[in-house]
Amino acid sequence: GRSNALVVSMNGMADEKQIADFILRPAFHVQTDGVPASALPAFFREHALSMHETELTSAKNDVISAIAEGRTAILFDGAGEAILCDTRGFVSRPVGEPQNEMTILGPKEAFTENIRTNITLLRRILKRPDFVCEFRDSGGTNGTKLVLAYLDGTVNPALLAELKRRLDTIATDTRLTVGRIEQMIEDFTYLPLPQMLKTERPDRAASAVLDGRIALLVEGCPLAGVLPITIGTLMESGEDIDMRQPVGTIVRVIRMLGAILSTYLPAYFLALALHHPGQLSSEILETVIASRAMVFLPLWMEMIFLLLVFQLVREAGLRVPGSIGHAIGIIGGLLLGQAAVSANIVSTVVLIIVALTGLGNFTIPDYSAQVATSYYRILLCIAATLGGLLGITVTGLCATAVMCTVKSFGVPFFAPFSPVTRHGEHLLFRTRIRNRAGASDWTNPKRRRA
């Protein structure tokens, strides 16, 4: 006997070869004599389909969503259920190398826009039965899928429940990415520093999961969001732990010095030159005065102008193709700087200060943190212009006090230093690798380090 059925799929999203080999061809050889219409979906799924991922559903919206994401729906005449078959076969970008988080000693794989490929990249590293990848809807009307990756039995249940609660509040028609989701669920919207780490490296996301944190994957986004984070998370690189302890410590010290130099050097120079010239030697003062002999801009305005020009050159180099971007960097850094000095628009001393600031800024591993320090740098320059070293001190203390009140999904941003925890991260010194299991206790995990 024969039964009437309808196979529905989206052209270009579903794999036509899978449909022909595993759905249509077996369907012509199945006999349905004596099978009632209501039992046809279950019977056909059991005796005809030879696919690894099928499910029955009676919800119309589930069928529509499945077809839109590349699956195939089989509908039967007189039956109240449909069979959904996983036949997704759309073209996706292959696994490539990281573009923004380059390493020498670490792996060379990066996330792609295919969320199942990203899960596979994580599972190749975390071959553990307690590693969970939980699918859920994004909350918007576009049907974007999210994945919460964590270690069941290690992650803090309260953290997981709070993240799910915040994700449930999302209801938007906007295309969702990790960065947009971060802005929708974060606590401190106007804080420049990020409250979620965005990484394109599977090994870095896997390390965070092993430490009791949660990795958020979004369909169509080649980044993973890691939460919660601290100031130490933003300052560590993926290959710090791959180096031997003395070398890793030296690299971290240089990175911290570069970050401090980038943040405070322009403001410190302004404070000394404008309010505390007595702390400078006569040779340095003569050099500053000689370099500014024909410059018409005030010193503070010249400094902020050059800092903004540096950001302009940087953004221009990032937004154009690679080879042209390098040319823009050379033109902006060499030709424009030299021409500005020759035209007496800026002084050579201030140009050197801004160049050192730019080099120190690039030592910060996280791109969002690099951009955030730009706001803080200009704020310190204004404070130094108005109040000298006292202005820098007051502004630094206020900024530190504000960041001490910030929490990344319930975890203090300055943990494990404020408040102090038992097993803390080390910003400056890389500790010896110990043979122990569990996660750092600043996330309050269920399975802590011994």
N, C-alpha and C positions, 0 to 999 in steps of 0.2 A: 504494500500500500504506500501511497504517496501523501505528503502533507504540504500545504502551502506555507512558505517561509520567505522572509525578506532579509537580505544581508545589506546593512547600511555602513558605509565608511566614508571618510573624507579623503578625496583624491589629493595625493601629495603628502598626506600625513600618515597614512597607513601603508604597510608593505604589501603590495599586490601579490607578490609571490607567496607570502605566507597565507593570504586569503585563498588563493587558488589551490595550494597544496594541502592545507590543513583544515579548510572549511568547506569550500565548494566541492572538491573532488571526493572527500569522504561522504558528503551529504547525498550524493547520487547513489550510494551503495547501501544506505540504511533503510531497512524495512520498518515501518511504523504501524503494522497491522495490530489492531486491538489496543493501541495506546490512546487514551483519552487526550483531548486537546489540551486540557489543563496540565497534563504531565509531560507534554512534548518537550519543553525546554530542558527539564531534568534528564529525560531519556536521551535527547540528542547530545547533551553535554557529556553523558556517561558513555555512550556507545559510538559516537561519531567523531567527536573532537579529540585531537591528539596534540593539544597545546598545553603549555605548562601553567598558564595564568588565565583562568576563566572564572566568571562569577555570575550568579543569577541576581536580578534586580527587578522590582516592580515599580520603581520610581521613574517617572518620565524625565525629571531633571537630571538624574544620574545617567540616563541613556544619552541625553543631549550633551552633557559634559564629557562623557567618555568618547563620543564620536568627535567632539571638537579637539580632544587631545591626542587623537590618532588611533584610538581603539575601534574595534568593529563590533556592531550590535546586530544580533540575530533575533528577528521578531517572528513569531508564529501566529498563524490565523487561529483565533479562538483561545489563545493562552494569555494569561495575565502577567507573565514574566518574560523578560528578555535575557539573552546570554550576552555578556560583554567579554570580548576576547582581546588580549593584549597583542596587537599587531602593529605597534608603533614602529615606523621605519623611515622617518624623515631624516634628511641630511643634517649633520651637526659638525661643528668644528672639531678636529682631532686634538688630542692632548698635546699641548705645546709647552714651551718654557716660560717661566714667569718674566714679565716685562718690567715690573716695578719693585720686585723683591729679589734681586739677583744675589746669588750666593756662589761661593767658590767650592766649599766642601759639602754643601747640602744637595738634596735631590733636585732634579731639573724638570719636574712635572708641575703643571699648573692646572687649576680648575678650568672647566669649560662652561658653556651655556646649557649643556645637557645635565639635568639634575641627577639622572641615574648614573651617568658617567662619573659625576662628582662623588656619589655614594660609593661607587666601586673603588675610586681612588682612596677613599678613607678606609674601606674595608680591606683593601690590600695591605694597609699598615696595621689596622686594629683587627686582628684575627681572633676576636674574643667573643664568647657566647653572650656576655653581658653588654656588648655594644649594640645600642638600639638606634635605629633610624625611623623616627615616627613621622609619617606623612600627615599633613593637615591642610585645610584650605586657608587661603590668605585672608579671607574675610571680605574681599572686594567682589565685584560683579564680573571681573575678567577671568575668574577661574584659575588664577595662578596658584601653583602648589608650593608648599613650604615643607621643609624637613628639619626636625629637631634631632640632632645627633648628640648622644650622651651615653655615659656608662650607667646602666641600671644597677643600683646598689652602692654606687659611689657618689653620684650627683646629689646635691641637697634637694630633697623633695619640695621644700618651701620655695626654692629658687625656680624649680621647674614649674610648679603650680602658678607662681607669680608671672612667669613669662607667658604661659598659656592664657592667663587672664588678660594680660595686656594685648596679646595677639587677637583675642576675641573682640576687642574694642575697635579693630580696624574695619572700616566700611567705606571703601573709596573706589572710584572708577579709574584712578591713576595707575599707570603701569608700575608695578612694585619691584623694587630692588632692595638689596641689603641696606644701602644708605638711606633710602626713603622709609623703610620699616624702622630703622634706628630712630629717625626723627619723630615717628608716630608713637613710639612706645617709651621714649626716654623721659627722664624726670626733669632735667635741666636743659630747657630748649635753647637758652641764650648763652650757654657756656661754650666758648670756642673749642675747647678740647673735646675730642670724641669720647663717647661713653660705651662704644662697642668697637672692638678691633675688627677691621676689614682686611682679610688676607686672601691672596690668590694661591697660597701654597698649601697643599694637602698635609704635608708633614707638620706644619705649624698648627693647623687646625686639629690634627690628631694629637699633638702634644698637649694642647689645651684641654681636649676631651679627657685625656689620661689624668690631667690635673684636677678633674672634678668640675670642669666648666662645660658649657653647652655651645655647640656649633650650629649656626642657623644657615641653611642652604635655601636658595630661592630659585625657582625655575626661570631660566633665561638670564641668570646673573652669574658671571664667572668669578664671583667672590664668595667667601664664607664669612659670616659674622660670628665673632667669638665674644661671649659674655659670661660673667662679668669681667671687667678689666680693672687694672690699677695703673698708676703712673709708671710702675716698673714694666708692665706689659708693653707700653708704648715705646719704651727705651731699649728693649731687648731685640736682638736679631735672631733669626732662625738657626744660624750656625754658631752662635756663641757656645753652645753646649758641645759642639763637635770639635772645638779646639781644646788643646790641653790647658790645664788650669792657669799657668803663668801667662800664656799667650792670650787666653780669653780675658784675663783680668786687665792686661795692657790695652786690649781693644776696647773694653768697656770704659776704662779710665779716659782714653782718648775721645770716645764718643760723648761721655759726660762733659769733658772739658770743652768739646766743640759745641755742645748744646748750651752750656753756660756762657761761653764766649759769644755765641750768636745772639743770645737773649739780652745780655747785660752790657756788652762792649760799647755799642753806640751811645746808650744812655750814660754810661760811666764816663766816656770821653766828653760828652756835652756838659756833664756836671763839673768835671775838673776844669774845662776850658772856660765856662761861663761863670761859675761860682767859686771855684777853689783853685785858681791858677797858682797859688803859692805851693801847692803840692806837686807841681810839675817843675822839672829842672829848667834852667834858663835856656839850654840847647833845644829842648822840645818846644818851649814857648816861642823861641825865635823861628823854628821851623814852621810852626802853625801860623805865626804872624806873616812870615814870608810867603807861605802858600796861599794865604787869603788876601794878599795885598791888593789885587784887582778884582776880587769876587764881590759882587754887589748884593748877594743874598745873605741874610743873617745866618749864623752858624746853625741854629736849630732848624731853620727852614731848609737849609742846604742838606742837612742830614736826612730829614724826613723825605725830601724830594728824591734823593738818591736811593733810599730804601724802597720807595714806590717804583722808581725806575727799575730796580733789581727785580721786583715782583712782576713788572710788566715784561721784562725780557724773559723771565722764567715761564710765565704763562704763554707767551708767544712761542717759545721753544717747545712747549708741551703740546700745543694744539695744532701744530703743522706736521707734515710727514717727517720721518726720521732724519733724512739727509738734509732737508731744508732747516730742520730744527737745530742741528749742529751749526749750520751757517749763521742762523739768527743769534745763537749764543756767542759766536765769535764776533759778529758785527756789533752786538750790543755790549759785550764785555770789553773788547779792545778798541774798536774804531770809535764807538760812541763815547766811551769813557775818555779816551785820549783827546777826542775833538772837544768834549766838554771842558776839559782842563785847559786846552789851548785857547778856547774862547772865553776863559775866565768866568765860566758859569759855576763850576765847582772847584774845590781845592784838592790837591793831591793827597793830603792827609786824610780828609774825609773819604775820598775814593778808596784809599787803602783800608780804612775802617770798615766800610761797607763791603769790600771784597772779602775781608776776613770773616765778616758776619755771614756772608753767603756761603762760604766754605763750611763754617761751623753748622749752619742750618742743614746742610746736606748730610751731616753725620747722624741726624735723627732718623731712625729707620722708618717710622710711620709717616706717610704723606700727610694725613689729616693733622697730625701733631706738628708737622713742619709749617703748615699754613696757619695753625692756631698760634704758634709762637710769633708770627708776623704781627698779629694784633697786639699781643703783649709787648712786643719790642717797641712799637710806636707809642703805646701807652706809657712805657717807661721813659721814652725820649721826651714826651710832653711833661712828665713828672720831673725829670732832670732839669728841663728848661725852667720850670717854675720854682723848684725847690732844691735843686742840687742833689747832693748825696742824701740829704734828709728826705727829699721827695722820692728818690729811688727806694730808700728803706721803708718808708710808709707804704708806698704802692706795692712793694714786694710782700710786706707783712699782710696787707689787706688781701692780695691775691692768694697768698698761702692760706689765710683764714677761710676764704671762700671755697677753695678747693678741698679744705679739710671737711667742709660740710657736704660736699658732693658725694653721692653714692651712685655706683654703677649697678643698677638692679639689686639694690640692697647691700652691696659691698662698698665700704668706704674707699674713696679714690686713692687715698694715701696709705691704705693697708699694704703690707703689715707693719708700717712704721707708726701710723696713727689711725686706729689703735694698734698696739704691738701684739703680734700673734706668736705662737710657739715656733712654727716653721715658716719663716718669712723669705721673701725674695731678696736678693742682694743686688742692689743697683750698681755698685761700684766694683765689688770683688766677686769673682766667680768661684763658688765653693767647690770642694771636691765632690765628684759623683759618688754617691753612696748606693750600695746594693740594698734598697728598701722599696717596699710597695706602698701604695696608697697615694692620696692627693694632699696638696698643701692645705693647711687648716684655715686659711683666710677666707675660703669659700664655705667653711663649715660643712664639709662633706660627711657622708655616712661612713666612709672608709678612709681614715686618715693615715698619714705616715706614722710609722712607729718611732 
